[in-house]
Amino acid sequence: MEIIKVKNYDAMSLKACELILAEVKNNSKPVLGLATGSTPEGLYQLLIERYKSGNVSFEETTTFNLDEYVGLPAADSNSYFYYMHEKLFNHIDLPDTRAFLPRGNASDLQKECLDYEKIIREAGNIDVQLLGLGLNGHIGFNEPGTSFDSRTHIVELDESTRQANSRFFASMDEVPTQAITMGIATIMESKKIILLVSGEKKADAVSRLVNGEVSEEFPASVLQKHENVIMIADEEALSKL
Ligand code: F6R
């Protein structure tokens, strides 16, 4: 795993932006895997700026998001569909037809999981997958204990993950209990993975990811087995290495 150490959140976002733009410009049909959460917000802002200043076009890009809550309509302001449109898709020229998220309100969720795997495969798999890091080592919504062989599936969310995400909801009761997520095997098939980590609260997780054993009890540890992972982390996130 290559570790790029940067000063702070803004520097992390800038470095990630450079790497994503290089992929989008050098690949005639780029396929990006995207994440939600607080970590990539700065990156998405920069991508919008670069697009608006005529630096890049996303017309040939396809995107697949990692995950979506189960039970929230797409129009709900807490859905990841809504997040992605607000924070990126509405402001760039990425065609709607090539911006994919799992549909958490699909009538047949099992079929939705299989279909999601199929469209990723048909797109030729993901060239660059962006990841954030959960405090408990989750990637996507793959919580501790998830099989490294998992494909896109339905998960019961950990209490700690619901708690961490409750800041976006009016009350804890409104935080969904399930999500659809790409599986760990799905993520590991990406040709390149860019993991973004910022802030002191992630320092323990980063230390365990880099120095701990590879174990399903800490899902992100699987990244040690991937040949092309770049972690862009700021000084605080790396403070316990
Ligand atoms: C989001 C996702 C999650 C987050 C992780 C970190 O699509 O899959 O794994 O990347 O929970 O979240 P933040 O960035 O809010 O700290």
Boltz pocket constraint, residues with backbone or C-beta under 6 A from the ligand:
constraints:
  - pocket:
      binder: B
      contacts: [[A, 34], [A, 35], [A, 36], [A, 37], [A, 38], [A, 39], [A, 40], [A, 66], [A, 67], [A, 131], [A, 132], [A, 133], [A, 134], [A, 135], [A, 138], [A, 139], [A, 140], [A, 141]]
      max_distance: 6.0
